[in-house]
Amino acid sequence: MSKIILIAHNIRSTHNVGSLLRTADCLGTDMVYLTGYTPYPSVADDDRLPHIANKLNAQIHKTALGAESSTKWSHEADIDQIINILKSQNVEIIALEQSPISRPLPEFRQTHDVALIVGNEVTGLEESVLDRVDKIVEIPMSGSKESLNVAQATAIGLYQLRFVN
């Protein structure tokens, strides 16, 4: 079975991070990278001030419900470094983003290991990140709203990768 990796880049909300970790655990994601300024749970030798690390950890735990311990994850500030490493391992890099060149998610066919990148709740992924990916996919919308919360969109994307492809 192919690996599925999640990269959550510049996510603002600790609640979304907790939800992403819980969803990743539920859908058997092999690794989660929390990149950029995305908040992350406490780690050994945490270089953040203890009260900050503890506060963020508690907020993430509120929605992760322990998935921060059962899911393999890492905080890496530099997304470019993670993309370079994954590309060197022949991992296909897919952005989940609305874009003039995106393709509908249901049309994507996973043929080998894949990393799904999701971005900021308001601004999405930066052009500099989109320029580095292999493909951009989006979730087709049929209602009056043009987007979903990042946690819900990620759940749909990971489900598609894990069970539909």
DSSP file (Angstrom, degrees, kcal/mol; ACC not computed):
  #  RESIDUE AA STRUCTURE BP1 BP2  ACC     N-H-->O    O-->H-N    N-H-->O    O-->H-N    TCO  KAPPA ALPHA  PHI   PSI    X-CA   Y-CA   Z-CA
    1    1 A M              0   0    0      0, 0.0   112,-0.1     0, 0.0     2,-0.1   0.000 360.0 360.0 360.0 137.2    0.0    0.0    0.0
    2    2 A S        -     0   0    0      1,-0.1     2,-0.2   110,-0.1   110,-0.0  -0.343 360.0-109.1 -69.8 149.3    1.3    3.5   -0.9
    3    3 A K        -     0   0    0     26,-0.1   111,-2.3    -2,-0.1     2,-0.5  -0.504  24.3-154.9 -76.5 146.6    2.2    5.9    1.8
    4    4 A I  E     -a  114   0A   0     24,-0.3    26,-2.5   109,-0.2    27,-0.9  -0.994  12.6-174.6-123.6 124.5    0.1    9.0    2.5
    5    5 A I  E     -ab 115  31A   0    109,-2.5   111,-3.0    -2,-0.5     2,-0.5  -0.918  11.2-150.3-118.0 141.9    1.8   12.0    4.1
    6    6 A L  E     -ab 116  32A   0     25,-2.7    27,-3.1    -2,-0.4     2,-0.5  -0.950   6.3-167.6-113.3 133.0    0.0   15.1    5.2
    7    7 A I  E     -ab 117  33A   0    109,-3.0   111,-2.7    -2,-0.5     2,-0.7  -0.976   3.1-167.2-117.9 116.5    1.8   18.5    5.2
    8    8 A A  E     -ab 118  34A   0     25,-2.9    27,-2.4    -2,-0.5     2,-0.5  -0.904  14.0-166.1-105.3 109.4   -0.2   21.2    7.1
    9    9 A H  E     - b   0  35A   0    109,-2.9   111,-0.3    -2,-0.7    27,-0.2  -0.851  58.6 -17.1-109.5 126.0    1.4   24.6    6.3
   10   10 A N  S    S+     0   0    0     25,-1.9     2,-0.3    -2,-0.5   111,-0.2   0.852  77.0 171.9  53.9  42.3    0.8   27.8    8.1
   11   11 A I        -     0   0    0     24,-0.4    -1,-0.2    -3,-0.3   109,-0.1  -0.649  18.1-163.2 -77.2 136.2   -2.3   26.7    9.8
   12   12 A R        +     0   0    0     -2,-0.3     2,-0.4    26,-0.1    -1,-0.1   0.850  60.5  76.1 -90.4 -37.2   -3.4   29.3   12.4
   13   13 A S     >  -     0   0    0      1,-0.1     4,-2.0    25,-0.0     5,-0.1  -0.629  57.6-156.7 -91.7 128.2   -5.8   27.4   14.6
   14   14 A T  H  > S+     0   0    0     -2,-0.4     4,-2.6     1,-0.2     5,-0.2   0.842  99.7  57.7 -63.8 -32.7   -4.8   24.9   17.3
   15   15 A H  H  > S+     0   0    0      2,-0.2     4,-2.2     1,-0.2    -1,-0.2   0.897 105.9  48.3 -66.4 -39.1   -8.2   23.4   17.0
   16   16 A N  H  > S+     0   0    0      2,-0.2     4,-2.8     1,-0.2    -1,-0.2   0.901 110.1  52.4 -65.8 -39.5   -7.7   22.8   13.3
   17   17 A V  H  X S+     0   0    0     -4,-2.0     4,-2.5     2,-0.2    -2,-0.2   0.935 110.3  48.0 -61.6 -45.3   -4.3   21.2   14.1
   18   18 A G  H  X S+     0   0    0     -4,-2.6     4,-2.3     1,-0.2    -1,-0.2   0.911 112.8  48.3 -60.3 -42.6   -5.9   18.9   16.6
   19   19 A S  H  X S+     0   0    0     -4,-2.2     4,-2.7     2,-0.2    -2,-0.2   0.894 110.2  51.9 -65.2 -40.3   -8.6   18.0   14.1
   20   20 A L  H  X S+     0   0    0     -4,-2.8     4,-2.7     2,-0.2    -2,-0.2   0.913 110.7  47.8 -62.7 -42.5   -6.0   17.4   11.4
   21   21 A L  H  X S+     0   0    0     -4,-2.5     4,-2.2     2,-0.2    -2,-0.2   0.910 113.2  47.8 -65.4 -41.3   -4.0   15.0   13.7
   22   22 A R  H  X S+     0   0    0     -4,-2.3     4,-2.4     2,-0.2    -2,-0.2   0.910 113.9  46.9 -65.3 -42.5   -7.2   13.1   14.7
   23   23 A T  H  X S+     0   0    0     -4,-2.7     4,-2.3     2,-0.2    -2,-0.2   0.908 110.3  52.9 -64.6 -43.1   -8.3   12.8   11.0
   24   24 A A  H  <>S+     0   0    0     -4,-2.7     5,-2.9    -5,-0.2    -2,-0.2   0.901 111.1  47.1 -59.8 -41.3   -4.8   11.7   10.0
   25   25 A D  H ><5S+     0   0    0     -4,-2.2     3,-1.4     1,-0.2    -2,-0.2   0.943 111.8  50.6 -63.7 -47.8   -4.9    9.0   12.7
   26   26 A C  H 3<5S+     0   0    0     -4,-2.4    -2,-0.2     1,-0.3    -1,-0.2   0.847 114.1  44.0 -58.5 -37.4   -8.4    7.9   11.6
   27   27 A L  T 3<5S-     0   0    0     -4,-2.3    -1,-0.3    -5,-0.1    -2,-0.2   0.213 114.4-111.1-101.0  14.9   -7.4    7.6    8.0
   28   28 A G  T < 5 -     0   0    0     -3,-1.4   -24,-0.3     1,-0.2    -3,-0.2   0.825  46.5-179.6  67.1  34.0   -4.1    5.8    8.5
   29   29 A T      < -     0   0    0     -5,-2.9    43,-0.3    -6,-0.2    -1,-0.2  -0.493  22.6-146.0 -68.0 135.5   -1.8    8.7    7.4
   30   30 A D  S    S+     0   0    0    -26,-2.5     2,-0.3     1,-0.2   -25,-0.2   0.804  73.6   0.8 -75.8 -30.6    1.8    7.6    7.6
   31   31 A M  E     -b    5   0A   0    -27,-0.9   -25,-2.7    40,-0.1     2,-0.4  -0.984  56.0-154.6-158.7 145.6    3.3   11.0    8.6
   32   32 A V  E     -bc   6  73A   0     40,-1.6    42,-2.0    -2,-0.3     2,-0.5  -0.995   8.7-162.6-124.6 126.4    2.1   14.5    9.3
   33   33 A Y  E     -bc   7  74A   0    -27,-3.1   -25,-2.9    -2,-0.4     2,-0.7  -0.947   4.6-158.7-106.5 125.4    4.4   17.5    8.9
   34   34 A L  E     -bc   8  75A   0     40,-2.8    42,-1.9    -2,-0.5     2,-0.2  -0.913  27.9-179.2-101.4 108.9    3.4   20.7   10.7
   35   35 A T  E >   +bc   9  76A   0    -27,-2.4   -25,-1.9    -2,-0.7     3,-1.5  -0.634  36.0   6.8-116.6 167.2    5.3   23.4    8.8
   36   36 A G  T 3  S-     0   0    0     41,-1.1    42,-0.1    40,-0.7    -2,-0.1  -0.432 126.8 -22.9  66.7-136.9    5.7   27.1    8.8
   37   37 A Y  T 3  S+     0   0    0     -2,-0.1    -1,-0.2     2,-0.0   -28,-0.1   0.248  93.0 139.8 -93.0  14.0    4.0   28.8   11.8
   38   38 A T    <   -     0   0    0     -3,-1.5   -26,-0.1   -30,-0.2    -4,-0.1  -0.363  58.2-116.8 -55.9 127.5    1.5   26.0   12.3
   39   39 A P        -     0   0    0      0, 0.0    -1,-0.1     0, 0.0   -28,-0.1  -0.349  36.8-167.1 -65.4 151.7    1.2   25.4   16.1
   40   40 A Y        -     0   0    0     -3,-0.1     3,-0.1     1,-0.0    17,-0.1  -0.963  22.8 -95.4-141.4 155.8    2.3   22.0   17.3
   41   41 A P        -     0   0    0      0, 0.0    13,-0.1     0, 0.0    16,-0.1  -0.114  59.2 -74.0 -63.8 167.1    2.1   19.8   20.4
   42   42 A S        -     0   0    0     11,-0.2     2,-0.3    12,-0.1     3,-0.0  -0.284  52.3-167.8 -60.9 146.4    4.8   19.8   23.1
   43   43 A V    >   -     0   0    0     -3,-0.1     3,-1.2     0, 0.0     2,-0.1  -0.904  33.1 -83.4-131.6 161.3    8.0   18.0   22.2
   44   44 A A  T 3  S+     0   0    0     -2,-0.3     3,-0.1     1,-0.3     0, 0.0  -0.397 118.2  13.5 -61.0 142.4   11.1   16.8   24.2
   45   45 A D  T 3  S-     0   0    0      1,-0.2    -1,-0.3    -2,-0.1     2,-0.1   0.855  90.1-169.5  56.0  37.9   13.6   19.6   24.6
   46   46 A D    <   -     0   0    0     -3,-1.2    -1,-0.2     1,-0.2     7,-0.1  -0.374  16.3-156.2 -59.4 128.7   10.9   22.1   23.4
   47   47 A D        +     0   0    0     -3,-0.1    -1,-0.2    -2,-0.1     2,-0.1   0.466  64.1  97.5 -90.4  -0.9   12.6   25.5   22.7
   48   48 A R  S    S-     0   0    0      1,-0.1    -2,-0.0     2,-0.1    -3,-0.0  -0.491  94.8 -84.7 -79.6 157.3    9.3   27.4   23.2
   49   49 A L    >>  -     0   0    0     -2,-0.1     4,-2.6     1,-0.1     3,-0.8  -0.387  43.2-119.8 -57.8 137.5    8.6   29.0   26.6
   50   50 A P  H 3> S+     0   0    0      0, 0.0     4,-2.8     0, 0.0     5,-0.2   0.866 111.6  51.2 -53.0 -42.3    7.0   26.4   28.8
   51   51 A H  H 3> S+     0   0    0      2,-0.2     4,-1.7     1,-0.2     5,-0.1   0.846 112.6  47.3 -67.5 -30.7    3.7   28.3   29.3
   52   52 A I  H <> S+     0   0    0     -3,-0.8     4,-2.7     2,-0.2     5,-0.3   0.945 113.6  46.6 -71.1 -49.4    3.4   28.7   25.5
   53   53 A A  H  X S+     0   0    0     -4,-2.6     4,-2.5     1,-0.2   -11,-0.2   0.909 114.3  48.2 -59.7 -42.8    4.1   25.1   24.7
   54   54 A N  H  X S+     0   0    0     -4,-2.8     4,-2.3    -5,-0.3    -1,-0.2   0.898 111.7  49.5 -65.5 -40.9    1.8   23.9   27.5
   55   55 A K  H  X S+     0   0    0     -4,-1.7     4,-2.2    -5,-0.2    -2,-0.2   0.945 114.1  44.4 -63.8 -48.7   -1.0   26.2   26.3
   56   56 A L  H  X S+     0   0    0     -4,-2.7     4,-2.7     1,-0.2     5,-0.2   0.905 112.5  52.9 -62.5 -41.5   -0.7   25.1   22.6
   57   57 A N  H  X S+     0   0    0     -4,-2.5     4,-2.6    -5,-0.3    -1,-0.2   0.920 110.1  47.7 -60.1 -44.6   -0.5   21.5   23.6
   58   58 A A  H  X S+     0   0    0     -4,-2.3     4,-1.4     1,-0.2    -1,-0.2   0.903 112.7  48.7 -64.8 -41.1   -3.7   21.7   25.7
   59   59 A Q  H  X S+     0   0    0     -4,-2.2     4,-0.6     2,-0.2    -2,-0.2   0.909 113.4  46.3 -66.7 -41.3   -5.6   23.5   22.9
   60   60 A I  H >X S+     0   0    0     -4,-2.7     4,-2.6     1,-0.2     3,-1.1   0.920 109.7  54.8 -65.3 -43.2   -4.4   20.9   20.3
   61   61 A H  H 3X S+     0   0    0     -4,-2.6     4,-2.4     1,-0.2    -1,-0.2   0.816  93.3  72.4 -60.1 -30.6   -5.3   18.0   22.6
   62   62 A K  H 3< S+     0   0    0     -4,-1.4    -1,-0.2     1,-0.2    -2,-0.2   0.846 116.4  19.1 -56.5 -36.3   -8.8   19.4   23.0
   63   63 A T  H << S+     0   0    0     -3,-1.1    -1,-0.2    -4,-0.6    -2,-0.2   0.694 121.9  58.9-105.8 -24.8   -9.7   18.3   19.4
   64   64 A A  H >< S-     0   0    0     -4,-2.6     3,-1.7    -5,-0.2    -3,-0.2   0.823  81.1-160.8 -72.4 -29.9   -6.9   15.7   18.8
   65   65 A L  T 3< S-     0   0    0     -4,-2.4    -3,-0.1     1,-0.3    -4,-0.1   0.861  76.2 -35.8  50.4  42.6   -8.1   13.6   21.8
   66   66 A G  T >> S+     0   0    0     -5,-0.2     3,-1.9     3,-0.0     4,-1.4   0.281 110.3 114.7  99.3 -10.6   -4.8   11.8   22.0
   67   67 A A  H <>  +     0   0    0     -3,-1.7     4,-1.9     1,-0.3    -2,-0.1   0.736  66.8  71.0 -66.1 -20.3   -4.0   11.6   18.3
   68   68 A E  H 34 S+     0   0    0      1,-0.2    -1,-0.3     2,-0.2     5,-0.1   0.712 107.5  37.7 -66.0 -17.9   -1.1   13.9   18.9
   69   69 A S  H <4 S+     0   0    0     -3,-1.9    -2,-0.2     3,-0.1    -1,-0.2   0.717 119.4  45.0 -99.6 -29.3    0.4   10.8   20.6
   70   70 A S  H  < S+     0   0    0     -4,-1.4     2,-0.4     2,-0.1    -2,-0.2   0.592 101.9  74.1 -94.0 -10.7   -0.8    8.1   18.3
   71   71 A T  S  < S-     0   0    0     -4,-1.9     2,-0.5    -5,-0.2   -41,-0.1  -0.864  83.6-122.4-105.3 135.0    0.0    9.8   15.0
   72   72 A K        +     0   0    0     -2,-0.4   -40,-1.6   -43,-0.3     2,-0.3  -0.649  50.1 155.6 -74.9 121.0    3.6   10.2   13.7
   73   73 A W  E     -c   32   0A   0     -2,-0.5     2,-0.3   -42,-0.2   -40,-0.2  -0.948  25.8-167.5-145.2 163.0    4.2   13.9   13.3
   74   74 A S  E     -c   33   0A   0    -42,-2.0   -40,-2.8    -2,-0.3     2,-0.6  -0.988  20.5-132.0-151.2 142.6    7.0   16.4   13.2
   75   75 A H  E     +c   34   0A   0     -2,-0.3     2,-0.4   -42,-0.2   -40,-0.2  -0.882  29.9 170.6 -96.6 124.1    7.2   20.2   13.2
   76   76 A E  E     -c   35   0A   0    -42,-1.9   -40,-0.7    -2,-0.6     6,-0.1  -0.966  22.5-158.6-133.6 114.8    9.5   21.5   10.5
   77   77 A A  S    S+     0   0    0     -2,-0.4   -41,-1.1   -42,-0.3     2,-0.9   0.867  79.0  67.6 -62.0 -37.2    9.5   25.3   10.0
   78   78 A D     >  -     0   0    0      1,-0.2     4,-1.4   -43,-0.1     3,-0.4  -0.742  56.9-176.2 -96.0 102.9   10.8   25.1    6.4
   79   79 A I  H  > S+     0   0    0     -2,-0.9     4,-2.7     1,-0.2     5,-0.2   0.846  83.5  62.3 -64.3 -33.2    8.3   23.5    4.0
   80   80 A D  H  > S+     0   0    0      1,-0.2     4,-2.5     2,-0.2    -1,-0.2   0.886 101.5  51.7 -60.7 -38.1   10.8   23.7    1.2
   81   81 A Q  H  > S+     0   0    0     -3,-0.4     4,-2.3     2,-0.2    -1,-0.2   0.916 110.7  47.6 -64.0 -43.1   13.1   21.4    3.0
   82   82 A I  H  X S+     0   0    0     -4,-1.4     4,-2.7     2,-0.2     5,-0.2   0.922 111.7  50.1 -64.6 -44.0   10.3   18.9    3.5
   83   83 A I  H  X S+     0   0    0     -4,-2.7     4,-2.7     1,-0.2     5,-0.2   0.918 110.8  50.1 -60.5 -43.4    9.3   19.1   -0.1
   84   84 A N  H  X S+     0   0    0     -4,-2.5     4,-2.0    -5,-0.2    -2,-0.2   0.923 112.0  47.3 -60.7 -45.1   12.9   18.5   -1.2
   85   85 A I  H  X S+     0   0    0     -4,-2.3     4,-0.8     2,-0.2    -2,-0.2   0.938 114.3  46.4 -62.5 -47.2   13.3   15.5    1.1
   86   86 A L  H ><>S+     0   0    0     -4,-2.7     5,-2.4     1,-0.2     3,-0.8   0.901 111.0  51.6 -65.6 -40.5   10.0   14.0   -0.1
   87   87 A K  H ><5S+     0   0    0     -4,-2.7     3,-1.8     1,-0.2    -1,-0.2   0.879 105.1  56.4 -63.1 -36.2   10.8   14.6   -3.8
   88   88 A S  H 3<5S+     0   0    0     -4,-2.0    -1,-0.2     1,-0.3    -2,-0.2   0.726 106.4  51.6 -67.1 -19.1   14.2   12.9   -3.3
   89   89 A Q  T <<5S-     0   0    0     -4,-0.8    -1,-0.3    -3,-0.8    -2,-0.2   0.188 121.6-110.3 -98.4  13.9   12.2    9.9   -2.1
   90   90 A N  T < 5 +     0   0    0     -3,-1.8     2,-0.5     1,-0.2    -3,-0.2   0.805  63.4 156.9  59.8  33.8   10.0    9.9   -5.2
   91   91 A V      < -     0   0    0     -5,-2.4     2,-0.4    -8,-0.1    23,-0.2  -0.774  43.4-126.2 -87.2 130.8    6.9   11.1   -3.2
   92   92 A E  E     -d  114   0A   0     21,-2.7    23,-3.0    -2,-0.5     2,-0.6  -0.653  21.1-142.4 -78.3 129.2    4.3   12.9   -5.4
   93   93 A I  E     -d  115   0A   0     -2,-0.4    41,-2.3    21,-0.2    42,-1.6  -0.845  21.2-177.3-100.8 119.2    3.5   16.3   -3.9
   94   94 A I  E     -de 116 135A   0     21,-3.3    23,-3.2    -2,-0.6     2,-0.4  -0.959  13.5-151.5-120.1 128.6   -0.1   17.3   -4.3
   95   95 A A  E     -de 117 136A   0     40,-2.6    42,-3.1    -2,-0.4     2,-0.9  -0.838   7.9-147.3 -97.0 136.2   -1.6   20.6   -3.1
   96   96 A L  E     + e   0 137A   0     21,-2.7    23,-0.4    -2,-0.4     2,-0.3  -0.867  53.7 123.3 -99.7  98.8   -5.3   20.7   -2.1
   97   97 A E        -     0   0    0     40,-2.2     2,-0.5    -2,-0.9    -2,-0.1  -0.994  66.8-109.5-158.8 144.3   -6.1   24.3   -3.2
   98   98 A Q        +     0   0    0     -2,-0.3    40,-0.1    40,-0.1    -2,-0.0  -0.719  55.4 148.8 -79.5 127.0   -8.5   26.2   -5.5
   99   99 A S    >   -     0   0    0     -2,-0.5     3,-1.4    37,-0.1    -2,-0.1  -0.985  61.6-109.3-155.9 154.1   -6.5   27.4   -8.4
  100  100 A P  T 3  S+     0   0    0      0, 0.0    -1,-0.0     0, 0.0    -2,-0.0   0.754 122.6  41.8 -60.3 -21.8   -7.0   28.2  -12.1
  101  101 A I  T 3  S+     0   0    0      2,-0.1    35,-0.3    36,-0.0     2,-0.1   0.313  88.8 119.0-108.5   9.2   -4.9   25.1  -12.9
  102  102 A S    <   -     0   0    0     -3,-1.4    35,-0.3    33,-0.1    -4,-0.1  -0.392  52.2-143.9 -74.5 154.5   -6.3   22.7  -10.3
  103  103 A R  E     -f  137   0A   0     33,-2.3    35,-2.2    -2,-0.1     2,-0.1  -0.839  33.5 -88.5-111.5 151.6   -8.0   19.5  -11.3
  104  104 A P  E >>  -f  138   0A   0      0, 0.0     3,-1.9     0, 0.0     4,-0.5  -0.388  35.2-126.6 -60.5 134.1  -11.0   18.0   -9.5
  105  105 A L  G >4 S+     0   0    0     33,-3.2     3,-1.7     1,-0.3    34,-0.1   0.856 106.4  62.1 -50.9 -42.4   -9.9   15.7   -6.6
  106  106 A P  G 34 S+     0   0    0      0, 0.0    -1,-0.3     0, 0.0    33,-0.1   0.732  99.3  57.2 -61.8 -18.6  -12.0   12.7   -7.9
  107  107 A E  G <4 S+     0   0    0     -3,-1.9     2,-0.2     2,-0.0    -2,-0.2   0.642  83.6 103.5 -83.2 -14.6   -9.9   12.7  -11.1
  108  108 A F    <<  -     0   0    0     -3,-1.7     2,-0.5    -4,-0.5    29,-0.0  -0.499  55.2-162.3 -72.6 133.8   -6.6   12.3   -9.3
  109  109 A R        -     0   0    0     -2,-0.2     2,-0.5     0, 0.0    52,-0.1  -0.967  10.9-142.5-119.6 116.9   -5.2    8.8   -9.4
  110  110 A Q        +     0   0    0     -2,-0.5     3,-0.1     1,-0.2  -108,-0.1  -0.646  26.1 168.4 -79.4 124.5   -2.6    7.9   -6.9
  111  111 A T        -     0   0    0     -2,-0.5     2,-0.2     1,-0.2    -1,-0.2   0.590  65.2  -7.4-111.9 -16.4    0.1    5.7   -8.4
  112  112 A H  S    S-     0   0    0      1,-0.1    -1,-0.2  -109,-0.1  -110,-0.1  -0.864 107.0 -24.9-158.2-168.0    2.7    5.8   -5.6
  113  113 A D        -     0   0    0     -2,-0.2   -21,-2.7   -23,-0.1     2,-0.3  -0.164  64.8-168.1 -52.8 141.6    3.6    7.5   -2.3
  114  114 A V  E     -ad   4  92A   0   -111,-2.3  -109,-2.5   -23,-0.2     2,-0.5  -0.982  21.1-153.6-138.8 145.2    1.9   10.9   -2.0
  115  115 A A  E     -ad   5  93A   0    -23,-3.0   -21,-3.3    -2,-0.3     2,-0.6  -0.987  13.9-154.3-116.7 126.1    2.1   14.0    0.2
  116  116 A L  E     -ad   6  94A   0   -111,-3.0  -109,-3.0    -2,-0.5     2,-0.5  -0.887   9.2-157.7-100.7 122.2   -1.0   16.1    0.4
  117  117 A I  E     -ad   7  95A   0    -23,-3.2   -21,-2.7    -2,-0.6     2,-0.3  -0.877  11.4-178.9-103.4 129.4   -0.3   19.8    1.3
  118  118 A V  E     -a    8   0A   0   -111,-2.7  -109,-2.9    -2,-0.5     2,-0.2  -0.914  12.0-160.0-121.4 154.2   -3.0   21.9    2.9
  119  119 A G        -     0   0    0    -23,-0.4     6,-0.2    -2,-0.3  -109,-0.2  -0.504  31.7 -30.3-127.6-169.3   -2.7   25.6    3.8
  120  120 A N  B  >  -G  124   0B   0      4,-0.9     4,-1.5  -111,-0.3    -1,-0.2  -0.001  51.8-124.1 -47.2 140.3   -3.8   28.6    5.8
  121  121 A E  T  4 S+     0   0    0   -111,-0.2    -1,-0.1     1,-0.2  -110,-0.1   0.753 105.0  24.4 -61.3 -28.0   -7.5   28.8    6.6
  122  122 A V  T  4 S+     0   0    0      2,-0.1    -1,-0.2     0, 0.0    -2,-0.0   0.837 133.6  27.6-105.1 -48.2   -7.9   32.2    5.0
  123  123 A T  T  4 S-     0   0    0      1,-0.2    -2,-0.2     3,-0.0    -3,-0.1   0.556  88.5-151.9 -99.3  -9.0   -5.2   32.7    2.4
  124  124 A G  B  <  -G  120   0B   0     -4,-1.5    -4,-0.9  -114,-0.1     2,-0.3  -0.358  51.1 -16.4  72.2-154.3   -4.6   29.1    1.4
  125  125 A L  S    S-     0   0    0     -6,-0.2    -6,-0.1    -8,-0.1  -115,-0.0  -0.662  72.2-113.3 -90.1 141.5   -1.2   28.0    0.0
  126  126 A E    >>  -     0   0    0     -2,-0.3     4,-2.4     1,-0.1     3,-0.9  -0.340  23.8-116.2 -68.9 152.0    1.3   30.6   -1.2
  127  127 A E  H 3> S+     0   0    0      1,-0.3     4,-2.5     2,-0.2     5,-0.2   0.854 115.9  62.1 -55.0 -36.9    2.3   30.7   -4.9
  128  128 A S  H 34 S+     0   0    0      1,-0.2     4,-0.3     2,-0.2    -1,-0.3   0.837 108.2  42.4 -62.7 -31.4    5.8   29.8   -3.9
  129  129 A V  H X> S+     0   0    0     -3,-0.9     3,-1.7     2,-0.2     4,-0.7   0.909 112.2  52.7 -77.1 -45.6    4.5   26.5   -2.5
  130  130 A L  H >< S+     0   0    0     -4,-2.4     3,-0.7     1,-0.3    -2,-0.2   0.838 102.8  60.1 -59.7 -32.4    2.1   25.9   -5.4
  131  131 A D  T 3< S+     0   0    0     -4,-2.5    -1,-0.3     1,-0.2    -2,-0.2   0.699 105.0  50.3 -66.6 -18.7    5.1   26.3   -7.8
  132  132 A R  T <4 S+     0   0    0     -3,-1.7    -1,-0.2    -4,-0.3    -2,-0.2   0.582  91.2  95.1 -96.7 -12.1    6.9   23.4   -6.2
  133  133 A V    <<  -     0   0    0     -3,-0.7   -39,-0.2    -4,-0.7     3,-0.1  -0.359  68.5-137.2 -84.6 161.5    4.1   20.8   -6.2
  134  134 A D  S    S+     0   0    0    -41,-2.3     2,-0.3     1,-0.3   -40,-0.2   0.838  85.3   3.8 -81.5 -36.2    3.5   18.1   -8.8
  135  135 A K  E     -e   94   0A   0    -42,-1.6   -40,-2.6     2,-0.0     2,-0.4  -0.987  59.0-144.2-148.2 154.4   -0.2   18.6   -9.0
  136  136 A I  E     -e   95   0A   0    -35,-0.3   -33,-2.3    -2,-0.3     2,-0.3  -0.992  23.5-179.4-120.8 128.0   -3.0   20.8   -7.6
  137  137 A V  E     -ef  96 103A   0    -42,-3.1   -40,-2.2    -2,-0.4     2,-0.3  -0.886   6.0-166.4-123.1 155.8   -6.4   19.3   -6.8
  138  138 A E  E     - f   0 104A   0    -35,-2.2   -33,-3.2    -2,-0.3   -40,-0.1  -0.969  27.1-111.5-139.2 157.5   -9.5   20.8   -5.5
  139  139 A I        -     0   0    0     -2,-0.3     2,-0.0   -35,-0.2     9,-0.0  -0.777  39.0-120.1 -87.2 120.9  -12.8   19.6   -4.1
  140  140 A P        -     0   0    0      0, 0.0     2,-0.4     0, 0.0    -1,-0.0  -0.371  28.6-151.9 -61.3 138.4  -15.7   20.3   -6.4
  141  141 A M        +     0   0    0      1,-0.1     5,-0.0     2,-0.1    -3,-0.0  -0.906  24.9 172.3-114.3 140.1  -18.3   22.5   -4.8
  142  142 A S        +     0   0    0     -2,-0.4    -1,-0.1     3,-0.0     4,-0.1   0.476  59.0  74.1-123.1  -6.9  -22.0   22.5   -5.6
  143  143 A G  S    S-     0   0    0      2,-0.3    -2,-0.1     1,-0.0     0, 0.0  -0.110  97.4 -90.8 -92.2-165.1  -23.5   24.7   -2.9
  144  144 A S  S    S+     0   0    0     -2,-0.0     2,-0.2     2,-0.0    -1,-0.0   0.692 100.9  85.5 -83.8 -19.5  -23.3   28.5   -2.5
  145  145 A K        -     0   0    0      1,-0.1    -2,-0.3     2,-0.0     3,-0.0  -0.579  66.1-152.1 -82.7 147.4  -20.2   28.4   -0.4
  146  146 A E        +     0   0    0     -2,-0.2     2,-0.3    -4,-0.1    -1,-0.1   0.496  69.2  21.0 -99.1  -5.6  -16.9   28.4   -2.3
  147  147 A S        -     0   0    0    -49,-0.0     2,-0.3     0, 0.0    -1,-0.1  -0.969  61.8-131.2-155.9 169.3  -14.7   26.6    0.3
  148  148 A L        -     0   0    0     -2,-0.3     2,-0.1     1,-0.1    -9,-0.0  -0.790  42.6 -85.8-116.8 162.3  -14.5   24.3    3.3
  149  149 A N     >  -     0   0    0     -2,-0.3     4,-2.7     1,-0.1     5,-0.3  -0.407  45.8-113.5 -60.2 147.2  -12.7   24.6    6.6
  150  150 A V  H  > S+     0   0    0      1,-0.2     4,-2.3     2,-0.2     5,-0.2   0.841 115.7  53.5 -58.0 -35.4   -9.2   23.2    6.3
  151  151 A A  H  > S+     0   0    0      2,-0.2     4,-2.0     1,-0.2    -1,-0.2   0.920 112.0  43.5 -67.4 -42.4   -9.9   20.3    8.6
  152  152 A Q  H  > S+     0   0    0     -3,-0.2     4,-2.1     2,-0.2    -2,-0.2   0.912 114.4  49.8 -69.2 -41.8  -13.0   19.2    6.6
  153  153 A A  H  X S+     0   0    0     -4,-2.7     4,-2.5     1,-0.2    -2,-0.2   0.909 111.0  50.2 -61.8 -41.5  -11.3   19.6    3.3
  154  154 A T  H  X S+     0   0    0     -4,-2.3     4,-3.3    -5,-0.3     5,-0.3   0.902 107.3  54.0 -64.2 -40.7   -8.3   17.6    4.5
  155  155 A A  H  X S+     0   0    0     -4,-2.0     4,-2.3     1,-0.2    -1,-0.2   0.922 110.7  46.1 -59.7 -43.9  -10.6   14.8    5.7
  156  156 A I  H  X S+     0   0    0     -4,-2.1     4,-2.4     2,-0.2    -2,-0.2   0.929 114.6  48.3 -64.0 -44.7  -12.2   14.6    2.2
  157  157 A G  H  X S+     0   0    0     -4,-2.5     4,-2.2     1,-0.2    -2,-0.2   0.926 114.0  44.7 -62.4 -46.6   -8.7   14.7    0.6
  158  158 A L  H  X S+     0   0    0     -4,-3.3     4,-2.8     2,-0.2     5,-0.2   0.889 112.3  52.2 -67.5 -38.2   -7.2   12.0    2.8
  159  159 A Y  H  X>S+     0   0    0     -4,-2.3     4,-3.0    -5,-0.3     5,-0.8   0.933 109.2  50.7 -61.2 -45.0  -10.3    9.8    2.5
  160  160 A Q  I  X>S+     0   0    0     -4,-2.4     5,-2.0     1,-0.2     4,-1.1   0.928 114.2  44.3 -57.3 -46.4  -10.1   10.0   -1.3
  161  161 A L  I  <5S+     0   0    0     -4,-2.2    -2,-0.2     3,-0.2    -1,-0.2   0.900 119.6  40.7 -66.6 -41.3   -6.4    9.0   -1.2
  162  162 A R  I  <5S+     0   0    0     -4,-2.8    -2,-0.2    -5,-0.1    -3,-0.2   0.898 132.8  12.2 -76.6 -41.9   -6.9    6.2    1.3
  163  163 A F  I  <5S+     0   0    0     -4,-3.0    -3,-0.2    -5,-0.2    -2,-0.1   0.684 124.5  45.4-116.6 -21.4  -10.1    4.6    0.2
  164  164 A V  I  <<       0   0    0     -4,-1.1    -3,-0.2    -5,-0.8    -4,-0.1   0.854 360.0 360.0 -97.2 -38.9  -11.2    5.8   -3.3
  165  165 A N      <       0   0    0     -5,-2.0    -1,-0.2   -56,-0.0    -4,-0.1   0.494 360.0 360.0 -71.3 360.0   -8.0    5.7   -5.3
